[in-house]
Amino acid sequence: TWCEERGQEPNTQEISGDRQHLWTPVAVVRFLGDALVMEENDHLNLARGIDRSWLGSGQAVGIKSAPTHFGLLSYHFSLDQMKLRLTGEIDFPASKAPYKAILHCRLPAGLTVVEVDQSSQASLVAEGNALEWDNPHGTVHFEARVGTQ
């Protein structure tokens, strides 16, 4: 909980403050979940709301066992700015319902994805700002070449 109760005011016996603000931490958790996995009809949007600095740090960005309408989803990906490579792995849900998955590649300013390996079965969309899969399943590894705009 997020308790905002305060102690006594000077020269009084009263305790003041607000009630517990449970909705504040819930809103933060929901925001982070939506930033990493957001469902829209028959689309799974991955990493749509991450900050560009997250990939710019060189650290992996992702989520494990996220519940979706299509099943559990896990992914992680990272950017190597020295090699201009974006690499990652996605464990897609085993869903019988058709869906698309879009990995939003929110790269540092001036960088864009210019090519993705064909073995990943991904297509490059949104002017090099995303990778897309039609009816994906199983574990997919991908490597994409990054360039300047």
C-alpha positions as CSV (number, residue, x, y, z in Angstrom):
1,T,0.0,0.0,0.0
2,W,1.0,3.6,-0.3
3,C,0.2,5.1,3.1
4,E,0.3,8.9,3.4
5,E,-0.8,9.2,7.0
6,R,1.3,11.7,8.9
7,G,2.0,12.1,12.6
8,Q,0.6,14.7,14.9
9,E,0.6,18.3,13.8
10,P,2.5,20.6,16.2
11,N,0.5,21.6,19.3
12,T,-2.4,19.2,18.4
13,Q,-3.5,15.7,19.2
14,E,-4.8,15.1,15.6
15,I,-3.3,12.8,13.1
16,S,-3.8,13.9,9.5
17,G,-3.2,12.7,6.0
18,D,-4.9,10.7,3.3
19,R,-6.1,7.2,3.3
20,Q,-4.1,4.5,1.7
21,H,-3.5,5.1,-2.0
22,L,-3.4,1.5,-3.2
23,W,-4.4,2.7,-6.7
24,T,-1.0,4.5,-7.1
25,P,1.3,1.4,-7.1
26,V,-1.3,-0.5,-9.0
27,A,-1.3,2.2,-11.7
28,V,2.6,2.0,-11.8
29,V,2.6,-1.8,-12.2
30,R,-0.1,-1.6,-14.9
31,F,1.8,1.1,-16.8
32,L,5.0,-1.0,-16.8
33,G,3.1,-4.1,-17.9
34,D,1.5,-2.2,-20.8
35,A,4.9,-0.7,-21.7
36,L,6.3,-4.2,-22.2
37,V,3.2,-6.1,-23.5
38,M,0.0,-4.5,-24.7
39,E,-2.8,-6.3,-26.4
40,E,-4.9,-4.7,-29.1
41,N,-7.5,-6.9,-30.7
42,D,-5.5,-9.6,-32.5
43,H,-2.1,-7.9,-32.0
44,L,0.5,-8.2,-29.3
45,N,2.6,-5.1,-29.0
46,L,5.9,-5.7,-27.4
47,A,8.1,-3.0,-25.9
48,R,5.8,-0.3,-27.2
49,G,6.2,2.0,-24.2
50,I,9.9,1.6,-23.3
51,D,12.1,4.6,-23.1
52,R,14.8,4.8,-25.9
53,S,17.5,4.9,-23.2
54,W,16.6,1.4,-22.1
55,L,18.0,-0.2,-25.3
56,G,20.7,2.5,-25.5
57,S,22.1,1.2,-22.2
58,G,23.2,-2.1,-23.8
59,Q,21.3,-4.1,-21.2
60,A,18.6,-6.6,-22.1
61,V,15.0,-5.4,-22.0
62,G,12.1,-7.9,-21.6
63,I,9.6,-9.7,-19.5
64,K,9.0,-13.3,-18.4
65,S,5.8,-15.3,-18.4
66,A,3.5,-12.3,-19.2
67,P,-0.1,-13.5,-19.3
68,T,-1.9,-12.6,-22.5
69,H,-5.2,-13.6,-24.1
70,F,-3.1,-15.9,-26.4
71,G,-1.1,-17.5,-23.6
72,L,2.1,-16.8,-21.7
73,L,4.8,-14.7,-23.4
74,S,8.4,-14.1,-22.6
75,Y,11.0,-12.1,-24.5
76,H,14.3,-10.2,-24.2
77,F,16.3,-8.2,-26.6
78,S,19.3,-5.9,-26.5
79,L,21.3,-3.5,-28.6
80,D,25.0,-3.7,-29.3
81,Q,25.8,-0.1,-30.5
82,M,29.4,-1.0,-31.3
83,K,28.4,-3.8,-33.7
84,L,25.1,-2.1,-34.7
85,R,23.2,-5.3,-33.9
86,L,19.9,-5.8,-32.2
87,T,19.5,-9.4,-31.0
88,G,16.9,-11.2,-29.0
89,E,14.6,-14.1,-28.3
90,I,10.8,-14.4,-28.0
91,D,8.9,-17.3,-26.6
92,F,5.5,-16.9,-28.3
93,P,2.3,-18.2,-26.8
94,A,1.0,-21.5,-28.2
95,S,-2.3,-20.0,-29.3
96,K,-4.8,-21.6,-31.7
97,A,-6.3,-18.1,-32.4
98,P,-4.5,-16.2,-35.2
99,Y,-2.6,-13.1,-34.0
100,K,0.3,-10.8,-35.0
101,A,3.1,-9.8,-32.8
102,I,4.9,-6.5,-33.2
103,L,8.2,-5.8,-31.4
104,H,8.7,-2.1,-31.2
105,C,12.4,-1.2,-31.5
106,R,12.6,2.0,-29.7
107,L,16.3,2.7,-30.5
108,P,18.3,5.7,-29.4
109,A,17.8,8.8,-31.6
110,G,19.2,8.5,-35.1
111,L,19.2,4.7,-35.2
112,T,16.8,2.4,-37.1
113,V,16.6,-1.2,-38.0
114,V,17.6,-1.7,-41.6
115,E,17.6,-5.5,-42.0
116,V,16.4,-8.6,-40.0
117,D,17.6,-12.1,-40.5
118,Q,15.1,-14.2,-42.6
119,S,15.4,-17.2,-40.3
120,S,13.4,-15.3,-37.7
121,Q,10.5,-15.1,-40.1
122,A,10.1,-11.4,-39.0
123,S,9.3,-8.6,-41.4
124,L,10.6,-5.1,-41.0
125,V,7.8,-2.5,-40.5
126,A,7.1,1.1,-39.5
127,E,10.1,2.6,-41.3
128,G,12.6,0.4,-39.4
129,N,11.0,1.0,-36.0
130,A,9.5,-2.5,-35.5
131,L,9.6,-6.2,-36.4
132,E,6.4,-8.1,-37.1
133,W,5.4,-11.8,-37.0
134,D,2.2,-13.3,-38.4
135,N,0.8,-16.2,-36.3
136,P,4.1,-16.8,-34.5
137,H,4.6,-19.8,-32.3
138,G,7.5,-21.4,-30.3
139,T,10.8,-19.8,-29.6
140,V,12.2,-17.3,-32.1
141,H,15.7,-16.0,-32.1
142,F,16.4,-12.9,-34.2
143,E,19.2,-10.6,-35.2
144,A,18.8,-7.3,-36.9
145,R,21.2,-4.9,-38.4
146,V,20.9,-1.3,-37.2
147,G,21.9,1.8,-39.1
148,T,21.6,5.5,-39.0
149,Q,18.7,7.4,-40.6
